[in-house]
Amino acid sequence: MLLWLQDFLSDRTQAVKIGTNRSSFTSVLSGVPQGSALGPLMFLLFINDIVDVLGPDLTVKLYADDIKLYIL
């Protein structure tokens, strides 16, 4: 299962399209693939763990698909 997830998350690219213009493709090294069935679950796993990594000086507020960081 770990190899399957690794394969799902590696070798991804993205481009930006505005109107009929499109940028060149570039590698995506982080984040969760959008539009997939696993996307919402993977986002929750990713975003909930970020609180533990950031440290005690930061205040973190999580809501749905958003995160706010600030120092009091």
MIVEXVO-878717 format. One record per atom (N, C-alpha, C, O): residue number from 1; residue in one letter; atom name; x, y, z. Coordinates in steps of 0.1 Angstrom, whole numbers. Layout:
// residues N
  gutor  lumgu  kelo     xx     yy     zz
    NUM      A    CA      X      Y      Z
...
END
This chain:
// residues 72
  gutor  lumgu  kelo     xx     yy     zz
      1      M     N      8    -12      0
      1      M    CA      0      0      0
      1      M     C      9     13      0
      1      M     O      6     22     -7
      2      L     N     20     12      8
      2      L    CA     29     23      8
      2      L     C     35     26     -6
      2      L     O     36     38    -10
      3      L     N     38     16    -13
      3      L    CA     44     18    -26
      3      L     C     33     24    -36
      3      L     O     36     32    -44
      4      W     N     21     20    -34
      4      W    CA     10     25    -42
      4      W     C      8     40    -40
      4      W     O      6     48    -49
      5      L     N      8     44    -27
      5      L    CA      6     58    -23
      5      L     C     18     66    -28
      5      L     O     17     77    -33
      6      Q     N     30     61    -27
      6      Q    CA     42     68    -32
      6      Q     C     41     70    -47
      6      Q     O     44     81    -52
      7      D     N     37     60    -54
      7      D    CA     35     61    -69
      7      D     C     24     71    -72
      7      D     O     26     79    -82
      8      F     N     14     71    -64
      8      F    CA      3     81    -67
      8      F     C      7     95    -65
      8      F     O      2    104    -72
      9      L     N     17     98    -55
      9      L    CA     21    111    -52
      9      L     C     33    116    -60
      9      L     O     37    128    -59
     10      S     N     40    107    -67
     10      S    CA     53    111    -73
     10      S     C     51    114    -88
     10      S     O     41    110    -94
     11      D     N     61    121    -94
     11      D    CA     61    124   -108
     11      D     C     49    131   -113
     11      D     O     43    128   -123
     12      R     N     44    141   -105
     12      R    CA     32    149   -109
     12      R     C     37    162   -115
     12      R     O     47    168   -111
     13      T     N     29    167   -124
     13      T    CA     32    180   -130
     13      T     C     19    189   -130
     13      T     O      8    184   -129
     14      Q     N     21    202   -132
     14      Q    CA     10    211   -133
     14      Q     C     13    222   -142
     14      Q     O     25    226   -145
     15      A     N      3    229   -148
     15      A    CA      4    241   -156
     15      A     C     -8    250   -152
     15      A     O    -18    245   -146
     16      V     N     -6    262   -155
     16      V    CA    -17    272   -153
     16      V     C    -22    277   -166
     16      V     O    -15    280   -175
     17      K     N    -36    277   -167
     17      K    CA    -42    281   -179
     17      K     C    -51    293   -176
     17      K     O    -60    293   -167
     18      I     N    -49    304   -184
     18      I    CA    -58    316   -183
     18      I     C    -63    319   -197
     18      I     O    -55    322   -206
     19      G     N    -76    317   -199
     19      G    CA    -82    319   -212
     19      G     C    -76    308   -221
     19      G     O    -78    296   -218
     20      T     N    -70    312   -232
     20      T    CA    -64    302   -241
     20      T     C    -49    300   -239
     20      T     O    -43    292   -246
     21      N     N    -44    308   -230
     21      N    CA    -29    307   -228
     21      N     C    -26    297   -216
     21      N     O    -34    296   -207
     22      R     N    -16    289   -218
     22      R    CA    -12    280   -208
     22      R     C      3    281   -206
     22      R     O     11    282   -215
     23      S     N      7    280   -193
     23      S    CA     21    280   -190
     23      S     C     28    266   -193
     23      S     O     20    257   -197
     24      S     N     41    265   -193
     24      S    CA     47    252   -194
     24      S     C     45    244   -182
     24      S     O     43    250   -171
     25      F     N     46    231   -183
     25      F    CA     44    222   -172
     25      F     C     56    223   -163
     25      F     O     67    224   -167
     26      T     N     54    222   -150
     26      T    CA     65    221   -140
     26      T     C     62    210   -130
     26      T     O     50    206   -128
     27      S     N     72    205   -123
     27      S    CA     70    194   -114
     27      S     C     63    199   -101
     27      S     O     65    211    -97
     28      V     N     55    191    -95
     28      V    CA     48    194    -83
     28      V     C     55    185    -72
     28      V     O     55    173    -73
     29      L     N     61    191    -62
     29      L    CA     68    184    -52
     29      L     C     61    182    -39
     29      L     O     65    175    -30
     30      S     N     50    189    -37
     30      S    CA     42    188    -24
     30      S     C     27    190    -27
     30      S     O     23    192    -38
     31      G     N     20    188    -16
     31      G    CA      5    190    -18
     31      G     C     -2    177    -21
     31      G     O      4    166    -22
     32      V     N    -15    178    -22
     32      V    CA    -24    167    -25
     32      V     C    -30    168    -38
     32      V     O    -35    179    -42
     33      P     N    -31    158    -46
     33      P    CA    -37    159    -60
     33      P     C    -52    163    -58
     33      P     O    -60    156    -51
     34      Q     N    -56    172    -66
     34      Q    CA    -70    177    -66
     34      Q     C    -78    168    -76
     34      Q     O    -73    164    -86
     35      G     N    -91    166    -73
     35      G    CA    -99    159    -82
     35      G     C    -99    144    -81
     35      G     O   -104    137    -90
     36      S     N    -92    139    -71
     36      S    CA    -91    124    -70
     36      S     C   -100    120    -58
     36      S     O   -104    128    -49
     37      A     N   -103    108    -58
     37      A    CA   -112    102    -47
     37      A     C   -104    102    -33
     37      A     O   -110    104    -23
     38      L     N    -91    101    -34
     38      L    CA    -83    101    -22
     38      L     C    -79    115    -17
     38      L     O    -74    117     -6
     39      G     N    -81    125    -26
     39      G    CA    -77    138    -22
     39      G     C    -81    144     -9
     39      G     O    -73    148     -1
     40      P     N    -94    143     -6
     40      P    CA    -99    149      7
     40      P     C    -93    141     19
     40      P     O    -89    148     29
     41      L     N    -92    128     18
     41      L    CA    -86    121     30
     41      L     C    -71    124     31
     41      L     O    -67    126     42
     42      M     N    -64    125     20
     42      M    CA    -50    128     21
     42      M     C    -48    142     26
     42      M     O    -38    145     33
     43      F     N    -56    151     22
     43      F    CA    -55    165     27
     43      F     C    -57    165     42
     43      F     O    -49    172     49
     44      L     N    -67    158     47
     44      L    CA    -69    158     62
     44      L     C    -57    152     69
     44      L     O    -53    157     80
     45      L     N    -51    142     64
     45      L    CA    -39    136     70
     45      L     C    -28    146     70
     45      L     O    -20    147     80
     46      F     N    -26    153     59
     46      F    CA    -15    162     58
     46      F     C    -17    174     67
     46      F     O     -8    178     74
     47      I     N    -29    180     67
     47      I    CA    -31    193     74
     47      I     C    -32    191     89
     47      I     O    -28    200     96
     48      N     N    -37    179     93
     48      N    CA    -37    177    108
     48      N     C    -24    175    114
     48      N     O    -22    179    126
     49      D     N    -14    169    107
     49      D    CA     -1    167    112
     49      D     C      8    180    112
     49      D     O     18    181    119
     50      I     N      4    190    104
     50      I    CA     12    202    103
     50      I     C     13    209    116
     50      I     O     23    216    118
     51      V     N      3    208    124
     51      V    CA      3    215    137
     51      V     C     14    210    146
     51      V     O     20    218    153
     52      D     N     17    197    145
     52      D    CA     28    192    153
     52      D     C     42    196    149
     52      D     O     51    197    157
     53      V     N     43    200    136
     53      V    CA     56    203    130
     53      V     C     60    218    132
     53      V     O     72    221    133
     54      L     N     50    226    134
     54      L    CA     52    241    133
     54      L     C     58    246    146
     54      L     O     65    257    146
     55      G     N     56    240    157
     55      G    CA     62    245    170
     55      G     C     53    253    179
     55      G     O     42    257    174
     56      P     N     57    255    191
     56      P    CA     49    261    201
     56      P     C     47    276    200
     56      P     O     37    282    205
     57      D     N     55    283    193
     57      D    CA     54    298    192
     57      D     C     43    302    182
     57      D     O     39    314    182
     58      L     N     39    293    174
     58      L    CA     28    297    164
     58      L     C     15    292    168
     58      L     O     13    281    174
     59      T     N      5    300    166
     59      T    CA     -9    297    168
     59      T     C    -15    292    155
     59      T     O    -13    299    145
     60      V     N    -21    281    155
     60      V    CA    -27    275    142
     60      V     C    -42    273    144
     60      V     O    -46    267    154
     61      K     N    -49    278    134
     61      K    CA    -64    275    133
     61      K     C    -67    268    120
     61      K     O    -63    273    110
     62      L     N    -73    257    122
     62      L    CA    -77    249    110
     62      L     C    -92    249    108
     62      L     O    -99    247    118
     63      Y     N    -97    251     96
     63      Y    CA   -111    250     93
     63      Y     C   -113    245     79
     63      Y     O   -108    251     70
     64      A     N   -120    234     78
     64      A    CA   -123    228     65
     64      A     C   -110    227     57
     64      A     O   -101    219     60
     65      D     N   -108    235     46
     65      D    CA    -96    233     37
     65      D     C    -88    246     39
     65      D     O    -81    250     29
     66      D     N    -87    252     51
     66      D    CA    -80    264     53
     66      D     C    -71    263     65
     66      D     O    -75    256     75
     67      I     N    -60    270     65
     67      I    CA    -52    271     77
     67      I     C    -47    285     79
     67      I     O    -44    292     69
     68      K     N    -48    290     91
     68      K    CA    -43    304     95
     68      K     C    -32    302    105
     68      K     O    -34    295    115
     69      L     N    -21    309    103
     69      L    CA     -9    308    112
     69      L     C     -7    322    117
     69      L     O     -7    332    109
     70      Y     N     -4    324    130
     70      Y    CA      0    337    135
     70      Y     C      7    335    148
     70      Y     O      6    325    155
     71      I     N     14    346    152
     71      I    CA     21    347    165
     71      I     C     14    357    173
     71      I     O     12    368    168
     72      L     N     11    354    185
     72      L    CA      4    363    194
     72      L     C     14    372    201
     72      L     O     11    381    209
END
